[in-house]
């Protein structure tokens, strides 16, 4: 967690939970899993719980951090905040009342833009479409600040996204479309194949990136061009994060002679 981030499409990270479990091939070389192991070895108190070795690993068991909930409220300067860079807020072991607390903080910290990304959009759609959950969010918000009047649901400063790495997982976009959100976005990273079945209806932003690390898998420029061209045709902002390689910056970020840094609200 930090008020600065090296991720190109965000400014800061906030991890009210840490840890996760692998659900698809895009998780095979998870940077957060590797980092958690190093942080455990360094003695970091947040990464001392070990997950199931079949799906998780040292220091990466799903863990709640209630003491971190109010962190964005103490950041006065507006910024884009990636929620749970080291976890998944919609992991099935995260209680609904804790998720409600996270959404209450995001509503109150409306000087910021929050980016919530999950590989479990079916759980997200079910939770955020439930009137009882919305009531829980407002109750949590009232406990923190009973004098603030909040905008209607969905909160305008909360963007919701899902990750898709191959055509087999394009169904996640369907669940995302069922989720009430001010902006719905896709993170096609690590992109492991072409996405001919991807439907961009209802999508407000697309991020594409190649894999990085010692076991990185290759990315074909034609896969990226196809997605970019479809975004251009549909008027969807397109952000190309990296080609990847042994390190995130090894291959650079240029696609056809330029960088692509489009975001919602910045399209031509």
C-alpha positions as CSV (number, residue, x, y, z in Angstrom):
1,X,0.0,0.0,0.0
2,X,1.4,3.4,-0.9
3,X,0.4,6.9,-1.9
4,X,2.6,6.5,-5.0
5,X,2.6,3.7,-7.6
6,X,4.7,2.6,-10.6
7,X,1.6,1.3,-12.4
8,X,1.1,3.5,-15.4
9,X,-2.7,3.8,-15.2
10,X,-3.0,4.7,-11.5
11,X,-1.4,7.1,-8.9
12,X,-1.6,5.1,-5.7
13,X,-2.5,1.7,-4.3
14,X,-4.7,0.8,-1.3
15,X,-4.9,-2.7,0.1
16,X,-7.6,-3.2,2.7
17,X,-7.1,-6.9,2.0
18,X,-4.1,-8.9,1.0
19,X,-3.7,-12.4,-0.4
20,X,-5.6,-14.3,-3.0
21,X,-6.0,-17.7,-4.8
22,X,-5.4,-18.5,-8.4
23,X,-8.4,-18.9,-10.6
24,X,-7.2,-19.0,-14.2
25,X,-4.0,-19.1,-16.3
26,X,-3.5,-15.3,-16.0
27,X,-2.6,-15.9,-12.4
28,X,0.2,-18.4,-13.1
29,X,3.0,-15.8,-12.7
30,X,1.2,-13.5,-10.3
31,X,3.5,-10.7,-9.3
32,X,1.6,-10.1,-6.0
33,X,2.1,-13.8,-5.0
34,X,5.9,-13.5,-5.6
35,X,6.1,-10.2,-3.8
36,X,4.1,-11.5,-0.8
37,X,6.7,-14.3,-0.4
38,X,9.5,-11.7,-0.3
39,X,7.6,-9.5,2.1
40,X,7.0,-12.4,4.4
41,X,10.7,-13.2,4.4
42,X,11.4,-9.6,5.3
43,X,9.1,-9.8,8.3
44,X,6.3,-7.7,7.0
45,X,3.4,-8.2,9.5
46,X,0.8,-8.0,6.8
47,X,2.2,-11.0,5.0
48,X,2.7,-13.7,7.6
49,X,-0.3,-15.8,6.8
50,X,0.4,-18.6,4.3
51,X,-2.2,-19.6,1.7
52,X,-3.0,-23.0,0.2
53,X,0.1,-24.1,-1.7
54,X,-2.1,-25.4,-4.5
55,X,-3.6,-22.0,-5.3
56,X,-1.7,-19.4,-3.2
57,X,1.6,-19.4,-1.3
58,X,3.7,-18.0,1.5
59,X,2.4,-14.8,2.9
60,X,-0.5,-14.8,0.5
61,X,-3.5,-16.1,2.4
62,X,-6.6,-13.9,2.1
63,X,-6.2,-11.5,5.1
64,X,-8.4,-8.5,6.1
65,X,-6.7,-5.3,7.3
66,X,-9.4,-3.1,9.1
67,X,-6.6,-0.7,10.2
68,X,-6.1,0.3,6.6
69,X,-9.7,1.2,5.8
70,X,-9.4,4.9,6.5
71,X,-6.2,5.4,4.6
72,X,-7.7,7.2,1.6
73,X,-9.5,9.6,3.9
74,X,-6.1,10.9,5.1
75,X,-4.8,11.5,1.5
76,X,-5.9,15.1,0.8
77,X,-4.5,15.4,-2.7
78,X,-6.8,13.9,-5.3
79,X,-5.4,10.8,-7.0
80,X,-6.4,7.7,-8.9
81,X,-6.3,4.8,-6.4
82,X,-6.0,1.1,-7.5
83,X,-7.9,-0.9,-4.8
84,X,-6.2,-4.2,-3.8
85,X,-3.2,-4.4,-6.0
86,X,-2.2,-7.3,-3.7
87,X,-5.6,-9.0,-3.5
88,X,-9.1,-9.3,-4.9
89,X,-11.9,-7.5,-3.0
90,X,-14.4,-10.0,-4.3
91,X,-12.6,-13.1,-3.2
92,X,-15.2,-15.4,-1.7
93,X,-13.6,-15.2,1.7
94,X,-14.0,-11.4,2.0
95,X,-17.2,-10.8,4.1
96,X,-19.9,-8.6,2.7
97,X,-19.9,-6.2,5.6
98,X,-16.1,-5.6,5.0
99,X,-16.7,-4.9,1.3
100,X,-19.5,-2.5,2.4
101,X,-16.9,-0.7,4.6
102,X,-14.6,-0.3,1.7
103,X,-17.3,1.1,-0.5
104,X,-18.3,3.5,2.3
105,X,-14.8,4.8,2.5
106,X,-14.6,5.3,-1.3
107,X,-17.9,7.2,-1.1
108,X,-16.6,9.5,1.6
109,X,-13.2,10.0,0.0
110,X,-14.8,11.5,-3.1
111,X,-11.7,13.7,-3.8
112,X,-10.2,10.4,-5.3
113,X,-11.0,8.2,-8.2
114,X,-11.0,4.5,-7.2
115,X,-10.2,1.6,-9.6
116,X,-11.5,-1.8,-8.4
117,X,-10.3,-4.8,-10.4
118,X,-11.4,-8.4,-10.0
119,X,-11.2,-11.8,-11.6
120,X,-14.4,-12.7,-9.9
121,X,-17.0,-10.3,-11.5
122,X,-19.8,-12.7,-11.0
123,X,-19.5,-12.1,-7.2
124,X,-19.2,-8.4,-7.8
125,X,-22.3,-8.2,-9.9
126,X,-24.3,-10.2,-7.4
127,X,-23.1,-8.1,-4.5
128,X,-23.4,-4.7,-6.0
129,X,-26.9,-5.3,-7.5
130,X,-28.3,-6.2,-4.1
131,X,-30.3,-3.5,-2.3
132,X,-29.4,-4.9,1.1
133,X,-25.7,-4.4,0.3
134,X,-26.3,-0.8,-0.8
135,X,-28.0,-0.2,2.5
136,X,-25.0,-1.7,4.3
137,X,-22.7,0.7,2.4
138,X,-24.8,3.7,3.5
139,X,-25.0,2.5,7.1
140,X,-21.2,2.2,7.2
141,X,-20.9,5.6,5.7
142,X,-23.2,7.1,8.3
143,X,-21.2,5.6,11.1
144,X,-18.1,7.4,9.8
145,X,-19.7,10.7,8.9
146,X,-23.4,11.2,9.5
147,X,-23.3,14.8,8.0
148,X,-22.2,13.9,4.5
149,X,-24.8,13.6,1.8
150,X,-23.7,10.9,-0.8
151,X,-24.6,10.7,-4.4
152,X,-26.9,8.0,-5.8
153,X,-25.7,4.5,-6.5
154,X,-23.4,3.7,-8.3
155,X,-20.9,6.1,-6.8
156,X,-19.4,8.3,-9.6
157,X,-15.8,8.1,-8.3
158,X,-15.7,4.3,-8.3
159,X,-14.7,2.5,-11.5
160,X,-15.2,-1.3,-11.6
161,X,-13.2,-3.7,-13.8
162,X,-12.4,-7.3,-14.5
163,X,-9.3,-9.0,-15.9
164,X,-9.4,-11.1,-19.1
165,X,-6.3,-13.0,-20.4
166,X,-7.7,-15.2,-23.2
167,X,-10.8,-15.7,-25.2
168,X,-12.0,-18.4,-22.8
169,X,-12.5,-15.8,-20.1
170,X,-14.3,-13.1,-22.1
171,X,-17.5,-14.2,-20.3
172,X,-16.2,-12.1,-17.4
173,X,-17.1,-9.0,-19.4
174,X,-20.8,-10.2,-19.4
175,X,-20.8,-10.2,-15.6
176,X,-19.2,-6.8,-15.5
177,X,-22.0,-5.5,-17.7
178,X,-24.5,-6.7,-15.1
179,X,-22.7,-4.6,-12.4
180,X,-23.9,-1.1,-11.7
181,X,-20.9,1.2,-12.2
182,X,-20.0,4.7,-13.2
183,X,-17.3,3.3,-15.4
184,X,-16.7,-0.4,-16.4
185,X,-13.2,-1.3,-17.5
186,X,-11.3,-4.3,-18.7
187,X,-7.7,-5.2,-17.9
188,X,-6.5,-7.5,-20.7
189,X,-3.3,-8.3,-18.9
190,X,-1.4,-10.5,-19.2
191,X,-2.8,-10.9,-22.7
192,X,-2.1,-14.5,-23.6
193,X,-4.0,-14.8,-26.9
194,X,-6.4,-13.1,-29.3
195,X,-9.9,-12.1,-28.1
196,X,-12.3,-12.6,-31.0
197,X,-15.3,-13.1,-28.7
198,X,-14.7,-9.9,-26.7
199,X,-17.8,-7.6,-26.6
200,X,-17.1,-4.0,-25.8
201,X,-20.7,-3.0,-25.3
202,X,-21.1,-1.1,-22.0
203,X,-17.3,-0.9,-21.5
204,X,-15.8,2.5,-20.7
205,X,-12.1,1.8,-20.8
206,X,-9.7,-1.0,-21.9
207,X,-6.1,-1.6,-20.6
208,X,-3.9,-4.1,-22.5
209,X,-0.5,-5.4,-21.4
210,X,2.0,-8.1,-21.9
211,X,3.4,-10.3,-19.1
212,X,6.6,-9.6,-17.3
213,X,9.0,-11.6,-15.2
214,X,11.4,-14.5,-15.7
215,X,8.7,-16.8,-16.9
216,X,6.8,-14.3,-19.0
217,X,4.7,-15.6,-21.9
218,X,4.9,-13.9,-25.3
219,X,2.4,-11.4,-26.7
220,X,1.6,-11.0,-30.4
221,X,1.4,-7.4,-31.6
222,X,-1.5,-8.4,-33.8
223,X,-3.6,-9.3,-30.8
224,X,-3.0,-5.8,-29.4
225,X,-3.7,-4.1,-32.7
226,X,-7.0,-5.9,-33.1
227,X,-8.1,-4.7,-29.7
228,X,-6.9,-1.2,-30.3
229,X,-8.7,-1.0,-33.6
230,X,-12.0,-2.3,-32.1
231,X,-11.7,0.3,-29.3
232,X,-11.2,3.1,-31.8
233,X,-14.2,1.9,-33.8
234,X,-16.3,1.7,-30.6
235,X,-15.1,5.0,-29.1
236,X,-13.7,3.2,-26.0
237,X,-10.5,4.7,-24.4
238,X,-7.5,2.4,-25.0
239,X,-4.5,2.2,-22.7
240,X,-1.5,0.2,-23.7
241,X,0.5,-0.5,-20.6
242,X,3.5,-2.5,-21.8
243,X,4.9,-5.2,-24.1
244,X,6.5,-6.9,-21.1
245,X,9.5,-9.1,-20.9
246,X,11.9,-10.1,-18.2
247,X,11.0,-6.7,-16.5
248,X,7.9,-4.6,-16.9
249,X,9.7,-2.0,-18.9
250,X,11.9,-4.3,-21.0
251,X,9.8,-4.1,-24.1
252,X,8.7,-0.5,-23.7
253,X,5.2,0.9,-24.3
254,X,5.0,2.1,-27.9
255,X,2.5,0.6,-30.3
256,X,3.0,1.6,-33.9
257,X,5.2,4.5,-33.1
258,X,3.3,6.0,-30.2
259,X,2.1,5.5,-26.7
260,X,-1.6,5.0,-26.0
261,X,-2.6,6.6,-22.7
262,X,-6.4,7.2,-23.2
263,X,-8.6,7.1,-20.1
264,X,-12.2,7.8,-19.4
265,X,-12.8,11.5,-19.8
266,X,-9.7,12.1,-21.9
267,X,-10.8,10.6,-25.3
268,X,-10.5,12.8,-28.4
